Amino acid sequence: MQQSGQGVRPLTVAIVGAVGIVIAHLLDPWVFRQVRIENIYSEDWGRLLRVLGYLPLWLVLAFALWLQEVPRGWRRPAALAMSPVIAGIAGELLKLLLRRERPGAHEGLYYFRPFSERTFSTSGLALPSSHAVVAFGAAAILSRLFPRAWIIWWALAWGCAFTRVAAGAHFLSDVIVSALVGWLAGWLTWRIVLATRFTPRRRQTERPRDTGFPR
């Protein structure tokens, strides 16, 4: 499951993510000027990709999965809800800490809001992207729940991130940070909800059937 993210270690992701963030910061001015699609959210595909960063969507889908899973268990639906929630909360806390405002408000220049100004408001702050971080949090856990479709989940999340950059609402580095936070949220959710409880039990019950041993 290397491709789905299950075989990737957090340290590896942190190193690759750190390098990606540095490169993204170098590219931010160019991307802000060159990558722009006016009225992107007037297009159906643009609205589709943006809504993937809307947290209630994933809560509704988690509830739908719970209805499907009953009475087998609650952990998979809980994981689907938990990962984007963790990612979203982490994203808001990082915004309050890093305090970089949206690029459009300052003609593509970095501007960091003083802590004395609207200390606990994330309005107008952009690092990381709220939409992208939720979408990446969902993609990270979906890639573990349904690993054969991992490329679809991540492609949709990157599509959401692209629309935020193309709309001029975020720097490239904003969404790269979002991807890193989202992956870590998925990894943490997997460790807490599924890996330590659900997976071992399932393997124990499946072993006799798979090997032919009597129960």
TORKOL-4160 file (C-alpha; in steps of 0.2 Angstrom, whole numbers, padded with zeros to 4 digits, m for minus):
215
<pt num="1" X="0000" Y="0000" Z="0000"/>
<pt num="2" X="0015" Y="0012" Z="m0003"/>
<pt num="3" X="0005" Y="0022" Z="m0016"/>
<pt num="4" X="m0010" Y="0024" Z="m0005"/>
<pt num="5" X="0000" Y="0032" Z="0009"/>
<pt num="6" X="0000" Y="0017" Z="0021"/>
<pt num="7" X="0018" Y="0013" Z="0019"/>
<pt num="8" X="0025" Y="0031" Z="0019"/>
<pt num="9" X="0032" Y="0036" Z="0036"/>
<pt num="10" X="0028" Y="0053" Z="0044"/>
<pt num="11" X="0047" Y="0057" Z="0044"/>
<pt num="12" X="0048" Y="0055" Z="0025"/>
<pt num="13" X="0032" Y="0065" Z="0022"/>
<pt num="14" X="0039" Y="0079" Z="0033"/>
<pt num="15" X="0055" Y="0080" Z="0024"/>
<pt num="16" X="0047" Y="0079" Z="0007"/>
<pt num="17" X="0034" Y="0092" Z="0013"/>
<pt num="18" X="0047" Y="0104" Z="0020"/>
<pt num="19" X="0057" Y="0103" Z="0003"/>
<pt num="20" X="0040" Y="0106" Z="m0006"/>
<pt num="21" X="0036" Y="0121" Z="0005"/>
<pt num="22" X="0053" Y="0129" Z="0002"/>
<pt num="23" X="0051" Y="0127" Z="m0017"/>
<pt num="24" X="0033" Y="0133" Z="m0017"/>
<pt num="25" X="0038" Y="0149" Z="m0008"/>
<pt num="26" X="0051" Y="0152" Z="m0022"/>
<pt num="27" X="0037" Y="0150" Z="m0035"/>
<pt num="28" X="0024" Y="0160" Z="m0026"/>
<pt num="29" X="0026" Y="0176" Z="m0035"/>
<pt num="30" X="0026" Y="0168" Z="m0052"/>
<pt num="31" X="0012" Y="0157" Z="m0049"/>
<pt num="32" X="0001" Y="0171" Z="m0042"/>
<pt num="33" X="0004" Y="0181" Z="m0058"/>
<pt num="34" X="0003" Y="0167" Z="m0071"/>
<pt num="35" X="m0009" Y="0154" Z="m0064"/>
<pt num="36" X="m0026" Y="0163" Z="m0064"/>
<pt num="37" X="m0043" Y="0158" Z="m0071"/>
<pt num="38" X="m0056" Y="0172" Z="m0070"/>
<pt num="39" X="m0073" Y="0167" Z="m0063"/>
<pt num="40" X="m0067" Y="0149" Z="m0060"/>
<pt num="41" X="m0081" Y="0146" Z="m0048"/>
<pt num="42" X="m0094" Y="0151" Z="m0062"/>
<pt num="43" X="m0089" Y="0134" Z="m0070"/>
<pt num="44" X="m0097" Y="0118" Z="m0064"/>
<pt num="45" X="m0081" Y="0109" Z="m0063"/>
<pt num="46" X="m0074" Y="0123" Z="m0052"/>
<pt num="47" X="m0088" Y="0123" Z="m0040"/>
<pt num="48" X="m0087" Y="0104" Z="m0039"/>
<pt num="49" X="m0069" Y="0104" Z="m0034"/>
<pt num="50" X="m0071" Y="0118" Z="m0022"/>
<pt num="51" X="m0085" Y="0109" Z="m0013"/>
<pt num="52" X="m0073" Y="0095" Z="m0008"/>
<pt num="53" X="m0066" Y="0107" Z="0004"/>
<pt num="54" X="m0083" Y="0110" Z="0013"/>
<pt num="55" X="m0082" Y="0100" Z="0029"/>
<pt num="56" X="m0101" Y="0097" Z="0031"/>
<pt num="57" X="m0100" Y="0087" Z="0014"/>
<pt num="58" X="m0088" Y="0074" Z="0023"/>
<pt num="59" X="m0099" Y="0073" Z="0038"/>
<pt num="60" X="m0114" Y="0069" Z="0028"/>
<pt num="61" X="m0104" Y="0056" Z="0018"/>
<pt num="62" X="m0097" Y="0049" Z="0034"/>
<pt num="63" X="m0115" Y="0047" Z="0040"/>
<pt num="64" X="m0120" Y="0038" Z="0024"/>
<pt num="65" X="m0105" Y="0026" Z="0026"/>
<pt num="66" X="m0111" Y="0023" Z="0044"/>
<pt num="67" X="m0128" Y="0018" Z="0037"/>
<pt num="68" X="m0120" Y="0006" Z="0025"/>
<pt num="69" X="m0108" Y="m0001" Z="0038"/>
<pt num="70" X="m0121" Y="m0005" Z="0052"/>
<pt num="71" X="m0121" Y="m0016" Z="0061"/>
<pt num="72" X="m0103" Y="m0021" Z="0057"/>
<pt num="73" X="m0095" Y="m0006" Z="0065"/>
<pt num="74" X="m0093" Y="0013" Z="0067"/>
<pt num="75" X="m0074" Y="0015" Z="0065"/>
<pt num="76" X="m0073" Y="0017" Z="0046"/>
<pt num="77" X="m0087" Y="0031" Z="0046"/>
<pt num="78" X="m0079" Y="0039" Z="0061"/>
<pt num="79" X="m0062" Y="0039" Z="0052"/>
<pt num="80" X="m0070" Y="0048" Z="0037"/>
<pt num="81" X="m0077" Y="0061" Z="0048"/>
<pt num="82" X="m0063" Y="0063" Z="0060"/>
<pt num="83" X="m0049" Y="0066" Z="0047"/>
<pt num="84" X="m0056" Y="0081" Z="0038"/>
<pt num="85" X="m0061" Y="0088" Z="0055"/>
<pt num="86" X="m0044" Y="0086" Z="0062"/>
<pt num="87" X="m0036" Y="0094" Z="0047"/>
<pt num="88" X="m0049" Y="0108" Z="0047"/>
<pt num="89" X="m0045" Y="0112" Z="0065"/>
<pt num="90" X="m0026" Y="0111" Z="0063"/>
<pt num="91" X="m0028" Y="0123" Z="0048"/>
<pt num="92" X="m0037" Y="0136" Z="0058"/>
<pt num="93" X="m0025" Y="0135" Z="0072"/>
<pt num="94" X="m0010" Y="0137" Z="0060"/>
<pt num="95" X="m0019" Y="0152" Z="0052"/>
<pt num="96" X="m0020" Y="0160" Z="0069"/>
<pt num="97" X="m0001" Y="0156" Z="0072"/>
<pt num="98" X="0006" Y="0160" Z="0055"/>
<pt num="99" X="m0005" Y="0175" Z="0051"/>
<pt num="100" X="m0001" Y="0177" Z="0033"/>
<pt num="101" X="m0015" Y="0186" Z="0023"/>
<pt num="102" X="m0022" Y="0182" Z="0006"/>
<pt num="103" X="m0012" Y="0187" Z="m0009"/>
<pt num="104" X="m0025" Y="0197" Z="m0017"/>
<pt num="105" X="m0026" Y="0209" Z="m0003"/>
<pt num="106" X="m0008" Y="0214" Z="m0005"/>
<pt num="107" X="m0005" Y="0212" Z="m0024"/>
<pt num="108" X="0004" Y="0196" Z="m0022"/>
<pt num="109" X="0016" Y="0201" Z="m0008"/>
<pt num="110" X="0017" Y="0192" Z="0009"/>
<pt num="111" X="0009" Y="0202" Z="0023"/>
<pt num="112" X="0008" Y="0195" Z="0041"/>
<pt num="113" X="m0005" Y="0202" Z="0052"/>
<pt num="114" X="0001" Y="0208" Z="0069"/>
<pt num="115" X="m0005" Y="0198" Z="0083"/>
<pt num="116" X="m0013" Y="0213" Z="0091"/>
<pt num="117" X="m0025" Y="0215" Z="0076"/>
<pt num="118" X="m0040" Y="0203" Z="0077"/>
<pt num="119" X="m0030" Y="0191" Z="0087"/>
<pt num="120" X="m0043" Y="0177" Z="0086"/>
<pt num="121" X="m0050" Y="0179" Z="0069"/>
<pt num="122" X="m0045" Y="0169" Z="0054"/>
<pt num="123" X="m0055" Y="0180" Z="0042"/>
<pt num="124" X="m0043" Y="0186" Z="0028"/>
<pt num="125" X="m0029" Y="0174" Z="0033"/>
<pt num="126" X="m0023" Y="0161" Z="0020"/>
<pt num="127" X="m0009" Y="0150" Z="0027"/>
<pt num="128" X="m0015" Y="0136" Z="0025"/>
<pt num="129" X="m0030" Y="0135" Z="0014"/>
<pt num="130" X="m0046" Y="0130" Z="0024"/>
<pt num="131" X="m0054" Y="0122" Z="0009"/>
<pt num="132" X="m0038" Y="0113" Z="0003"/>
<pt num="133" X="m0033" Y="0106" Z="0020"/>
<pt num="134" X="m0051" Y="0099" Z="0023"/>
<pt num="135" X="m0050" Y="0091" Z="0005"/>
<pt num="136" X="m0033" Y="0084" Z="0009"/>
<pt num="137" X="m0038" Y="0077" Z="0025"/>
<pt num="138" X="m0052" Y="0068" Z="0017"/>
<pt num="139" X="m0041" Y="0061" Z="0003"/>
<pt num="140" X="m0028" Y="0055" Z="0016"/>
<pt num="141" X="m0041" Y="0044" Z="0025"/>
<pt num="142" X="m0050" Y="0039" Z="0009"/>
<pt num="143" X="m0034" Y="0032" Z="0002"/>
<pt num="144" X="m0032" Y="0021" Z="0017"/>
<pt num="145" X="m0051" Y="0016" Z="0018"/>
<pt num="146" X="m0052" Y="0013" Z="m0001"/>
<pt num="147" X="m0033" Y="0011" Z="m0007"/>
<pt num="148" X="m0037" Y="0005" Z="m0024"/>
<pt num="149" X="m0044" Y="0022" Z="m0029"/>
<pt num="150" X="m0030" Y="0032" Z="m0020"/>
<pt num="151" X="m0026" Y="0042" Z="m0036"/>
<pt num="152" X="m0044" Y="0048" Z="m0038"/>
<pt num="153" X="m0045" Y="0054" Z="m0020"/>
<pt num="154" X="m0028" Y="0064" Z="m0021"/>
<pt num="155" X="m0032" Y="0070" Z="m0038"/>
<pt num="156" X="m0049" Y="0078" Z="m0032"/>
<pt num="157" X="m0040" Y="0085" Z="m0017"/>
<pt num="158" X="m0026" Y="0093" Z="m0028"/>
<pt num="159" X="m0040" Y="0099" Z="m0040"/>
<pt num="160" X="m0048" Y="0108" Z="m0025"/>
<pt num="161" X="m0031" Y="0116" Z="m0021"/>
<pt num="162" X="m0029" Y="0121" Z="m0039"/>
<pt num="163" X="m0045" Y="0131" Z="m0039"/>
<pt num="164" X="m0040" Y="0140" Z="m0023"/>
<pt num="165" X="m0024" Y="0146" Z="m0032"/>
<pt num="166" X="m0031" Y="0149" Z="m0049"/>
<pt num="167" X="m0045" Y="0160" Z="m0040"/>
<pt num="168" X="m0031" Y="0171" Z="m0033"/>
<pt num="169" X="m0037" Y="0167" Z="m0015"/>
<pt num="170" X="m0021" Y="0158" Z="m0010"/>
<pt num="171" X="m0002" Y="0156" Z="m0014"/>
<pt num="172" X="0005" Y="0140" Z="m0020"/>
<pt num="173" X="0014" Y="0138" Z="m0003"/>
<pt num="174" X="m0003" Y="0139" Z="0006"/>
<pt num="175" X="m0010" Y="0123" Z="m0002"/>
<pt num="176" X="0007" Y="0114" Z="m0001"/>
<pt num="177" X="0006" Y="0117" Z="0018"/>
<pt num="178" X="m0012" Y="0111" Z="0017"/>
<pt num="179" X="m0007" Y="0095" Z="0009"/>
<pt num="180" X="0005" Y="0091" Z="0022"/>
<pt num="181" X="m0007" Y="0095" Z="0036"/>
<pt num="182" X="m0020" Y="0084" Z="0028"/>
<pt num="183" X="m0009" Y="0069" Z="0026"/>
<pt num="184" X="m0004" Y="0070" Z="0044"/>
<pt num="185" X="m0022" Y="0071" Z="0049"/>
<pt num="186" X="m0026" Y="0056" Z="0039"/>
<pt num="187" X="m0011" Y="0047" Z="0047"/>
<pt num="188" X="m0016" Y="0052" Z="0064"/>
<pt num="189" X="m0034" Y="0046" Z="0062"/>
<pt num="190" X="m0029" Y="0030" Z="0055"/>
<pt num="191" X="m0017" Y="0026" Z="0070"/>
<pt num="192" X="m0031" Y="0032" Z="0083"/>
<pt num="193" X="m0047" Y="0025" Z="0075"/>
<pt num="194" X="m0042" Y="0010" Z="0064"/>
<pt num="195" X="m0024" Y="0003" Z="0064"/>
<pt num="196" X="m0023" Y="m0001" Z="0083"/>
<pt num="197" X="m0041" Y="m0008" Z="0085"/>
<pt num="198" X="m0050" Y="m0012" Z="0069"/>
<pt num="199" X="m0036" Y="m0020" Z="0058"/>
<pt num="200" X="m0029" Y="m0033" Z="0071"/>
<pt num="201" X="m0046" Y="m0039" Z="0075"/>
<pt num="202" X="m0051" Y="m0041" Z="0057"/>
<pt num="203" X="m0035" Y="m0051" Z="0053"/>
<pt num="204" X="m0039" Y="m0063" Z="0068"/>
<pt num="205" X="m0056" Y="m0067" Z="0062"/>
<pt num="206" X="m0050" Y="m0068" Z="0044"/>
<pt num="207" X="m0036" Y="m0080" Z="0047"/>
<pt num="208" X="m0045" Y="m0096" Z="0049"/>
<pt num="209" X="m0056" Y="m0093" Z="0034"/>
<pt num="210" X="m0041" Y="m0088" Z="0023"/>
<pt num="211" X="m0029" Y="m0103" Z="0028"/>
<pt num="212" X="m0042" Y="m0116" Z="0030"/>
<pt num="213" X="m0040" Y="m0119" Z="0048"/>
<pt num="214" X="m0055" Y="m0124" Z="0058"/>
<pt num="215" X="m0063" Y="m0111" Z="0069"/>
